[in-house]
Amino acid sequence: MDIGTTACDRPLALAARTLAMAEAASYVAMVRFRDAEVARIEASASPMRALVERSMIALEIGQEMGLSQAQVNARLAIADRMIERAPVSWVAFLDGRIDAARVREISTGLDRLEREESWARLDEAALRYATTHTTSELRAWVKRFLTRVEPEEALDRAEKARADRYVQVTHLDDGMSWLSAYLPSHQATAVMKRLDRAARTPVDEDDDRTLPQRAADMFVSWLTHGETTDLPTISGDVAVMIQADVLTGLADGHAESSDGEWSVPASWILDDLDADDTFWHRIITDPIHGDTLAHDYAGRFAPETLAKAIRFRDGVCRAPGCRVPAERCDLDHREPWPTGATNGSNMWALCRRHHSMKGHGVLQWTLRSGRTIDTAPSEHAPRPAPPTILGDGLARMIIEYTAA
């Protein structure tokens, strides 16, 4: 999605840019009003009265704009952070090239970075990415950027956060309660994947429970009895990417989920190698094209190893902006079989909806970033590779983590 065209005669893109500029104007108006009020108060009020009057500024803005004080304070904080730490992106916001949602994601990243040089790197790189990707894609990208540009600080934050892990119950009305757990991301993901796989495995054709109900019942059974009466043994695969130098111990770093939604210190993953119930499957990927396997296959359907590798590589549906997990997607031949080969270069994950749209020839678009979906891509069409952040030139390890 690109809302940054300088001269735009497309109605929808023009509308998006106009809306973004209006959002920017509201932020500017709030900042100017606050600054003017602060100057007036400091010039005329006593210190005690000035403190009280300054606390009323957010309330006045909120009353005028239909916002709560919390919303006003949050937007003022975003504006201050962007003006100070990301002036290039702020100007792009004023010009309507990025909208408020993307600005919030950039601001969140700036708030977590500790060094001024890191702010400048995020300002430059995030703007390029934000103008050609959706907000959800930008959010995942910023998370990965933080672990790359300040790895030591990210590791320290992760260790401190892990020390606060807990499980708690909150009792509600109607005989129900919330059971919540604050866990390392790879462990929480393994639990949910295990539950999801178990719930989707047919056991009894007369079972009329919904998938969420089955997953909830299995969760209780596993925790209270150590097993489930439905499926005594089930596993969950968690795909993570680890840079080669981190995997070999030459550097510290993070392991990233294949969908880019989370990352954890690589040491947490590697420590699990000692666990008896963990199985590792390693695949080297091409850091340039994202190709996974060089061999072609004569058949139409990818062998299990190749299919798993493609899903691990893509993480989510490759249609721009779609976040359906790859494990729930179809494996589509970009160039239809048998003309197109069954290999990593010609296959990608598409959710059923986008796969159907592509098959009927109604899904055809090209983003400014070069990512293309077409019913008949040319041999020169760009390959669907995961977005890169920093050009480290290292292959990544895609690892299958099975919690039995």
One Martini backbone bead per residue (centre of mass of N, CA, C, O) as a GRO file, in nm:
protein
  404
    1MET     BB    1   0.092   0.038   0.027
    2ASP     BB    2   0.066   0.365  -0.133
    3ILE     BB    3   0.071   0.722  -0.009
    4GLY     BB    4   0.342   0.873  -0.173
    5THR     BB    5   0.248   1.022  -0.415
    6THR     BB    6   0.310   1.320  -0.546
    7ALA     BB    7   0.145   1.276  -0.820
    8CYS     BB    8  -0.209   1.233  -0.788
    9ASP     BB    9  -0.489   1.068  -0.987
   10ARG     BB   10  -0.592   0.868  -0.772
   11PRO     BB   11  -0.858   0.856  -0.578
   12LEU     BB   12  -0.770   0.667  -0.341
   13ALA     BB   13  -0.485   0.780  -0.295
   14LEU     BB   14  -0.578   1.070  -0.250
   15ALA     BB   15  -0.753   1.011  -0.003
   16ALA     BB   16  -0.527   0.896   0.175
   17ARG     BB   17  -0.351   1.151   0.172
   18THR     BB   18  -0.557   1.350   0.283
   19LEU     BB   19  -0.598   1.204   0.552
   20ALA     BB   20  -0.303   1.218   0.649
   21MET     BB   21  -0.289   1.530   0.651
   22ALA     BB   22  -0.515   1.567   0.858
   23GLU     BB   23  -0.377   1.419   1.086
   24ALA     BB   24  -0.128   1.601   1.097
   25ALA     BB   25  -0.284   1.865   1.158
   26SER     BB   26  -0.387   1.772   1.437
   27TYR     BB   27  -0.112   1.743   1.569
   28VAL     BB   28  -0.014   2.032   1.523
   29ALA     BB   29  -0.244   2.175   1.675
   30MET     BB   30  -0.183   2.051   1.952
   31VAL     BB   31   0.108   2.152   1.982
   32ARG     BB   32   0.051   2.456   1.952
   33PHE     BB   33  -0.145   2.485   2.184
   34ARG     BB   34   0.036   2.385   2.408
   35ASP     BB   35   0.274   2.584   2.370
   36ALA     BB   36   0.106   2.842   2.413
   37GLU     BB   37   0.003   2.772   2.697
   38VAL     BB   38   0.273   2.738   2.836
   39ALA     BB   39   0.374   3.027   2.785
   40ARG     BB   40   0.142   3.174   2.926
   41ILE     BB   41   0.164   3.042   3.208
   42GLU     BB   42   0.469   3.112   3.269
   43ALA     BB   43   0.416   3.434   3.244
   44SER     BB   44   0.148   3.454   3.471
   45ALA     BB   45   0.195   3.225   3.674
   46SER     BB   46   0.226   3.054   3.934
   47PRO     BB   47   0.368   2.763   4.007
   48MET     BB   48   0.110   2.627   4.116
   49ARG     BB   49  -0.087   2.720   3.892
   50ALA     BB   50   0.076   2.614   3.654
   51LEU     BB   51   0.045   2.314   3.722
   52VAL     BB   52  -0.264   2.308   3.692
   53GLU     BB   53  -0.295   2.429   3.403
   54ARG     BB   54  -0.126   2.216   3.252
   55SER     BB   55  -0.328   1.978   3.325
   56MET     BB   56  -0.563   2.116   3.131
   57ILE     BB   57  -0.476   2.094   2.833
   58ALA     BB   58  -0.574   1.809   2.753
   59LEU     BB   59  -0.872   1.866   2.815
   60GLU     BB   60  -0.918   2.091   2.608
   61ILE     BB   61  -0.842   1.930   2.358
   62GLY     BB   62  -1.047   1.700   2.399
   63GLN     BB   63  -1.304   1.874   2.381
   64GLU     BB   64  -1.251   1.977   2.084
   65MET     BB   65  -1.176   1.659   1.957
   66GLY     BB   66  -1.299   1.403   2.105
   67LEU     BB   67  -1.093   1.331   2.344
   68SER     BB   68  -0.899   1.195   2.557
   69GLN     BB   69  -0.642   1.253   2.763
   70ALA     BB   70  -0.481   1.002   2.681
   71GLN     BB   71  -0.489   1.055   2.375
   72VAL     BB   72  -0.352   1.328   2.378
   73ASN     BB   73  -0.087   1.246   2.521
   74ALA     BB   74  -0.005   1.036   2.310
   75ARG     BB   75   0.011   1.232   2.064
   76LEU     BB   76   0.214   1.429   2.183
   77ALA     BB   77   0.439   1.220   2.224
   78ILE     BB   78   0.469   1.142   1.929
   79ALA     BB   79   0.536   1.420   1.817
   80ASP     BB   80   0.788   1.477   1.988
   81ARG     BB   81   0.948   1.226   1.899
   82MET     BB   82   0.949   1.283   1.593
   83ILE     BB   83   1.074   1.567   1.591
   84GLU     BB   84   1.341   1.480   1.743
   85ARG     BB   85   1.409   1.171   1.601
   86ALA     BB   86   1.211   1.193   1.311
   87PRO     BB   87   1.204   1.429   1.080
   88VAL     BB   88   1.157   1.285   0.811
   89SER     BB   89   0.891   1.137   0.889
   90TRP     BB   90   0.737   1.392   0.973
   91VAL     BB   91   0.733   1.525   0.695
   92ALA     BB   92   0.585   1.289   0.558
   93PHE     BB   93   0.330   1.330   0.725
   94LEU     BB   94   0.266   1.623   0.636
   95ASP     BB   95   0.261   1.514   0.319
   96GLY     BB   96   0.106   1.217   0.321
   97ARG     BB   97   0.302   0.951   0.295
   98ILE     BB   98   0.209   0.901   0.590
   99ASP     BB   99   0.036   0.783   0.855
  100ALA     BB  100  -0.058   0.757   1.182
  101ALA     BB  101  -0.015   0.453   1.215
  102ARG     BB  102   0.283   0.454   1.122
  103VAL     BB  103   0.385   0.661   1.324
  104ARG     BB  104   0.332   0.492   1.576
  105GLU     BB  105   0.533   0.264   1.507
  106ILE     BB  106   0.785   0.439   1.494
  107SER     BB  107   0.761   0.559   1.779
  108THR     BB  108   0.787   0.294   1.932
  109GLY     BB  109   1.076   0.240   1.839
  110LEU     BB  110   1.206   0.502   1.949
  111ASP     BB  111   1.137   0.445   2.254
  112ARG     BB  112   1.342   0.177   2.256
  113LEU     BB  113   1.567   0.345   2.179
  114GLU     BB  114   1.897   0.474   2.303
  115ARG     BB  115   2.032   0.585   2.040
  116GLU     BB  116   2.077   0.836   1.816
  117GLU     BB  117   2.180   0.667   1.571
  118SER     BB  118   1.925   0.486   1.574
  119TRP     BB  119   1.717   0.695   1.501
  120ALA     BB  120   1.828   0.762   1.218
  121ARG     BB  121   1.800   0.476   1.101
  122LEU     BB  122   1.496   0.451   1.140
  123ASP     BB  123   1.402   0.699   0.987
  124GLU     BB  124   1.507   0.603   0.709
  125ALA     BB  125   1.407   0.301   0.689
  126ALA     BB  126   1.103   0.326   0.770
  127LEU     BB  127   1.006   0.507   0.541
  128ARG     BB  128   1.059   0.314   0.309
  129TYR     BB  129   0.875   0.087   0.422
  130ALA     BB  130   0.601   0.239   0.486
  131THR     BB  131   0.530   0.323   0.174
  132THR     BB  132   0.512  -0.022   0.092
  133HIS     BB  133   0.345  -0.096   0.359
  134THR     BB  134   0.178  -0.211   0.603
  135THR     BB  135   0.119  -0.177   0.933
  136SER     BB  136   0.172  -0.473   1.018
  137GLU     BB  137   0.444  -0.494   0.873
  138LEU     BB  138   0.581  -0.261   1.023
  139ARG     BB  139   0.562  -0.374   1.307
  140ALA     BB  140   0.741  -0.623   1.254
  141TRP     BB  141   0.987  -0.468   1.147
  142VAL     BB  142   1.054  -0.304   1.402
  143LYS     BB  143   1.114  -0.542   1.585
  144ARG     BB  144   1.357  -0.640   1.419
  145PHE     BB  145   1.524  -0.381   1.424
  146LEU     BB  146   1.583  -0.364   1.729
  147THR     BB  147   1.760  -0.636   1.735
  148ARG     BB  148   1.980  -0.522   1.528
  149VAL     BB  149   2.073  -0.223   1.622
  150GLU     BB  150   2.028  -0.323   1.952
  151PRO     BB  151   2.116  -0.613   2.079
  152GLU     BB  152   2.200  -0.572   2.377
  153GLU     BB  153   1.948  -0.421   2.474
  154ALA     BB  154   1.747  -0.642   2.388
  155LEU     BB  155   1.860  -0.864   2.573
  156ASP     BB  156   1.816  -0.717   2.841
  157ARG     BB  157   1.508  -0.683   2.818
  158ALA     BB  158   1.442  -0.984   2.794
  159GLU     BB  159   1.557  -1.080   3.066
  160LYS     BB  160   1.380  -0.897   3.242
  161ALA     BB  161   1.107  -1.004   3.137
  162ARG     BB  162   1.145  -1.308   3.208
  163ALA     BB  163   1.158  -1.259   3.522
  164ASP     BB  164   0.824  -1.182   3.501
  165ARG     BB  165   0.702  -1.440   3.486
  166TYR     BB  166   0.353  -1.569   3.472
  167VAL     BB  167   0.055  -1.687   3.649
  168GLN     BB  168  -0.303  -1.611   3.624
  169VAL     BB  169  -0.618  -1.543   3.788
  170THR     BB  170  -0.948  -1.416   3.672
  171HIS     BB  171  -1.250  -1.353   3.806
  172LEU     BB  172  -1.574  -1.370   3.684
  173ASP     BB  173  -1.864  -1.397   3.549
  174ASP     BB  174  -2.062  -1.676   3.500
  175GLY     BB  175  -1.828  -1.889   3.588
  176MET     BB  176  -1.573  -1.724   3.484
  177SER     BB  177  -1.224  -1.716   3.361
  178TRP     BB  178  -0.893  -1.598   3.356
  179LEU     BB  179  -0.601  -1.758   3.207
  180SER     BB  180  -0.279  -1.623   3.243
  181ALA     BB  181   0.040  -1.582   3.056
  182TYR     BB  182   0.386  -1.484   3.101
  183LEU     BB  183   0.589  -1.557   2.819
  184PRO     BB  184   0.788  -1.674   2.613
  185SER     BB  185   0.725  -1.672   2.282
  186HIS     BB  186   0.809  -1.966   2.199
  187GLN     BB  187   0.634  -2.107   2.417
  188ALA     BB  188   0.358  -1.985   2.352
  189THR     BB  189   0.354  -2.084   2.058
  190ALA     BB  190   0.376  -2.388   2.116
  191VAL     BB  191   0.112  -2.411   2.270
  192MET     BB  192  -0.083  -2.304   2.046
  193LYS     BB  193  -0.003  -2.505   1.823
  194ARG     BB  194  -0.081  -2.757   1.976
  195LEU     BB  195  -0.376  -2.688   2.020
  196ASP     BB  196  -0.455  -2.639   1.725
  197ARG     BB  197  -0.378  -2.918   1.615
  198ALA     BB  198  -0.558  -3.083   1.802
  199ALA     BB  199  -0.834  -2.943   1.730
  200ARG     BB  200  -0.800  -3.023   1.406
  201THR     BB  201  -0.809  -3.318   1.488
  202PRO     BB  202  -0.988  -3.580   1.416
  203VAL     BB  203  -1.199  -3.803   1.626
  204ASP     BB  204  -1.517  -3.723   1.630
  205GLU     BB  205  -1.798  -3.691   1.430
  206ASP     BB  206  -1.990  -3.604   1.692
  207ASP     BB  207  -1.829  -3.354   1.742
  208ASP     BB  208  -1.973  -3.017   1.821
  209ARG     BB  209  -1.735  -2.859   1.876
  210THR     BB  210  -1.545  -2.608   1.868
  211LEU     BB  211  -1.229  -2.519   1.836
  212PRO     BB  212  -1.207  -2.347   2.096
  213GLN     BB  213  -1.337  -2.562   2.280
  214ARG     BB  214  -1.133  -2.789   2.233
  215ALA     BB  215  -0.882  -2.635   2.321
  216ALA     BB  216  -0.979  -2.576   2.611
  217ASP     BB  217  -1.018  -2.873   2.701
  218MET     BB  218  -0.723  -2.962   2.649
  219PHE     BB  219  -0.585  -2.764   2.835
  220VAL     BB  220  -0.711  -2.871   3.097
  221SER     BB  221  -0.620  -3.165   3.069
  222TRP     BB  222  -0.314  -3.118   3.062
  223LEU     BB  223  -0.295  -2.956   3.343
  224THR     BB  224  -0.459  -3.176   3.530
  225HIS     BB  225  -0.339  -3.471   3.383
  226GLY     BB  226  -0.103  -3.459   3.149
  227GLU     BB  227  -0.346  -3.503   2.942
  228THR     BB  228  -0.550  -3.624   2.671
  229THR     BB  229  -0.835  -3.793   2.576
  230ASP     BB  230  -0.804  -3.738   2.268
  231LEU     BB  231  -0.470  -3.668   2.264
  232PRO     BB  232  -0.183  -3.798   2.399
  233THR     BB  233  -0.027  -3.704   2.123
  234ILE     BB  234   0.129  -3.387   2.051
  235SER     BB  235   0.247  -3.125   1.834
  236GLY     BB  236   0.459  -2.821   1.790
  237ASP     BB  237   0.561  -2.595   1.546
  238VAL     BB  238   0.854  -2.375   1.550
  239ALA     BB  239   0.964  -2.113   1.353
  240VAL     BB  240   1.305  -2.004   1.322
  241MET     BB  241   1.549  -1.735   1.285
  242ILE     BB  242   1.909  -1.771   1.247
  243GLN     BB  243   2.198  -1.654   1.235
  244ALA     BB  244   2.494  -1.796   1.168
  245ASP     BB  245   2.674  -1.649   1.388
  246VAL     BB  246   2.479  -1.714   1.622
  247LEU     BB  247   2.464  -2.026   1.599
  248THR     BB  248   2.795  -2.051   1.634
  249GLY     BB  249   2.879  -1.817   1.861
  250LEU     BB  250   3.002  -1.535   1.736
  251ALA     BB  251   2.719  -1.412   1.826
  252ASP     BB  252   2.478  -1.211   1.939
  253GLY     BB  253   2.113  -1.279   1.936
  254HIS     BB  254   1.820  -1.338   1.752
  255ALA     BB  255   1.516  -1.507   1.726
  256GLU     BB  256   1.292  -1.537   1.453
  257SER     BB  257   1.000  -1.545   1.340
  258SER     BB  258   0.863  -1.624   1.035
  259ASP     BB  259   0.636  -1.379   1.069
  260GLY     BB  260   0.770  -1.137   1.254
  261GLU     BB  261   0.617  -1.103   1.550
  262TRP     BB  262   0.879  -1.230   1.695
  263SER     BB  263   1.144  -1.234   1.954
  264VAL     BB  264   1.439  -1.404   2.080
  265PRO     BB  265   1.688  -1.511   2.232
  266ALA     BB  266   1.885  -1.756   2.106
  267SER     BB  267   1.961  -1.895   2.378
  268TRP     BB  268   1.678  -2.001   2.442
  269ILE     BB  269   1.668  -2.201   2.209
  270LEU     BB  270   1.944  -2.352   2.245
  271ASP     BB  271   1.882  -2.462   2.533
  272ASP     BB  272   1.659  -2.673   2.419
  273LEU     BB  273   1.853  -2.901   2.318
  274ASP     BB  274   1.841  -3.059   2.604
  275ALA     BB  275   1.572  -3.151   2.539
  276ASP     BB  276   1.385  -3.445   2.488
  277ASP     BB  277   1.121  -3.287   2.328
  278THR     BB  278   1.332  -3.184   2.100
  279PHE     BB  279   1.320  -3.097   1.750
  280TRP     BB  280   1.556  -3.045   1.480
  281HIS     BB  281   1.528  -2.845   1.176
  282ARG     BB  282   1.755  -2.758   0.916
  283ILE     BB  283   1.767  -2.458   0.703
  284ILE     BB  284   1.906  -2.317   0.423
  285THR     BB  285   1.899  -1.983   0.309
  286ASP     BB  286   1.869  -1.743   0.076
  287PRO     BB  287   1.933  -1.401   0.137
  288ILE     BB  288   1.828  -1.290  -0.145
  289HIS     BB  289   1.570  -1.494  -0.253
  290GLY     BB  290   1.471  -1.732  -0.046
  291ASP     BB  291   1.575  -1.992  -0.126
  292THR     BB  292   1.566  -2.343  -0.027
  293LEU     BB  293   1.563  -2.541  -0.291
  294ALA     BB  294   1.734  -2.659  -0.581
  295HIS     BB  295   1.544  -2.886  -0.638
  296ASP     BB  296   1.346  -3.055  -0.848
  297TYR     BB  297   1.003  -3.163  -0.922
  298ALA     BB  298   0.776  -3.358  -1.100
  299GLY     BB  299   0.563  -3.304  -0.921
  300ARG     BB  300   0.305  -3.107  -0.793
  301PHE     BB  301   0.366  -3.186  -0.500
  302ALA     BB  302   0.524  -3.113  -0.229
  303PRO     BB  303   0.724  -3.227  -0.032
  304GLU     BB  304   0.739  -3.217   0.300
  305THR     BB  305   1.007  -3.065   0.326
  306LEU     BB  306   0.943  -2.837   0.124
  307ALA     BB  307   0.675  -2.741   0.243
  308LYS     BB  308   0.792  -2.663   0.518
  309ALA     BB  309   1.005  -2.465   0.416
  310ILE     BB  310   0.813  -2.261   0.280
  311ARG     BB  311   0.650  -2.193   0.534
  312PHE     BB  312   0.890  -2.095   0.699
  313ARG     BB  313   0.985  -1.875   0.505
  314ASP     BB  314   0.711  -1.701   0.483
  315GLY     BB  315   0.490  -1.738   0.742
  316VAL     BB  316   0.293  -1.593   0.534
  317CYS     BB  317   0.102  -1.466   0.329
  318ARG     BB  318   0.217  -1.311   0.020
  319ALA     BB  319   0.006  -1.120   0.030
  320PRO     BB  320  -0.022  -0.805   0.068
  321GLY     BB  321  -0.106  -0.776   0.417
  322CYS     BB  322  -0.124  -1.073   0.478
  323ARG     BB  323  -0.158  -1.280   0.805
  324VAL     BB  324  -0.177  -1.566   0.726
  325PRO     BB  325  -0.062  -1.845   0.812
  326ALA     BB  326   0.121  -2.070   0.629
  327GLU     BB  327  -0.002  -2.336   0.761
  328ARG     BB  328  -0.299  -2.228   0.627
  329CYS     BB  329  -0.188  -2.256   0.343
  330ASP     BB  330  -0.128  -2.265   0.021
  331LEU     BB  331   0.069  -2.412  -0.239
  332ASP     BB  332   0.180  -2.205  -0.492
  333HIS     BB  333   0.220  -2.166  -0.832
  334ARG     BB  334   0.327  -1.908  -1.003
  335GLU     BB  335   0.386  -2.114  -1.224
  336PRO     BB  336   0.210  -2.334  -1.360
  337TRP     BB  337   0.148  -2.654  -1.350
  338PRO     BB  338   0.404  -2.799  -1.544
  339THR     BB  339   0.567  -2.550  -1.628
  340GLY     BB  340   0.608  -2.519  -1.340
  341ALA     BB  341   0.797  -2.577  -1.081
  342THR     BB  342   0.869  -2.782  -0.787
  343ASN     BB  343   0.983  -2.516  -0.595
  344GLY     BB  344   1.105  -2.253  -0.413
  345SER     BB  345   1.093  -2.039  -0.651
  346ASN     BB  346   0.773  -2.118  -0.750
  347MET     BB  347   0.684  -2.117  -0.443
  348TRP     BB  348   0.400  -2.021  -0.230
  349ALA     BB  349   0.211  -1.867   0.014
  350LEU     BB  350  -0.155  -1.898   0.001
  351CYS     BB  351  -0.442  -1.826   0.074
  352ARG     BB  352  -0.742  -1.931  -0.026
  353ARG     BB  353  -0.845  -1.657  -0.125
  354HIS     BB  354  -0.590  -1.569  -0.297
  355HIS     BB  355  -0.574  -1.826  -0.463
  356SER     BB  356  -0.849  -1.797  -0.601
  357MET     BB  357  -0.801  -1.518  -0.726
  358LYS     BB  358  -0.560  -1.604  -0.896
  359GLY     BB  359  -0.698  -1.842  -1.054
  360HIS     BB  360  -0.921  -1.618  -1.177
  361GLY     BB  361  -0.758  -1.345  -1.252
  362VAL     BB  362  -0.810  -1.106  -1.003
  363LEU     BB  363  -0.501  -1.116  -0.900
  364GLN     BB  364  -0.344  -0.800  -0.979
  365TRP     BB  365  -0.037  -0.664  -0.852
  366THR     BB  366   0.192  -0.379  -0.797
  367LEU     BB  367   0.430  -0.265  -0.607
  368ARG     BB  368   0.671  -0.032  -0.540
  369SER     BB  369   0.863  -0.257  -0.410
  370GLY     BB  370   0.809  -0.522  -0.630
  371ARG     BB  371   0.576  -0.678  -0.537
  372THR     BB  372   0.421  -0.967  -0.696
  373ILE     BB  373   0.091  -1.047  -0.830
  374ASP     BB  374   0.025  -1.311  -1.066
  375THR     BB  375  -0.101  -1.537  -1.299
  376ALA     BB  376   0.163  -1.468  -1.509
  377PRO     BB  377   0.465  -1.464  -1.444
  378SER     BB  378   0.754  -1.372  -1.522
  379GLU     BB  379   1.090  -1.464  -1.525
  380HIS     BB  380   1.149  -1.156  -1.398
  381ALA     BB  381   1.006  -1.177  -1.154
  382PRO     BB  382   0.997  -1.123  -0.838
  383ARG     BB  383   1.076  -1.275  -0.561
  384PRO     BB  384   0.940  -1.400  -0.260
  385ALA     BB  385   1.087  -1.222  -0.009
  386PRO     BB  386   1.184  -1.151   0.276
  387PRO     BB  387   1.235  -0.885   0.446
  388THR     BB  388   1.496  -0.665   0.479
  389ILE     BB  389   1.708  -0.467   0.689
  390LEU     BB  390   2.009  -0.571   0.708
  391GLY     BB  391   2.311  -0.614   0.520
  392ASP     BB  392   2.481  -0.899   0.632
  393GLY     BB  393   2.517  -1.158   0.431
  394LEU     BB  394   2.352  -1.381   0.585
  395ALA     BB  395   2.247  -1.664   0.653
  396ARG     BB  396   1.963  -1.847   0.756
  397MET     BB  397   1.805  -2.024   1.017
  398ILE     BB  398   1.566  -2.277   0.994
  399ILE     BB  399   1.371  -2.389   1.275
  400GLU     BB  400   1.241  -2.678   1.419
  401TYR     BB  401   1.007  -2.680   1.692
  402THR     BB  402   0.923  -2.959   1.902
  403ALA     BB  403   0.649  -2.999   2.129
  404ALA     BB  404   0.547  -3.301   2.280
   0.00000   0.00000   0.00000
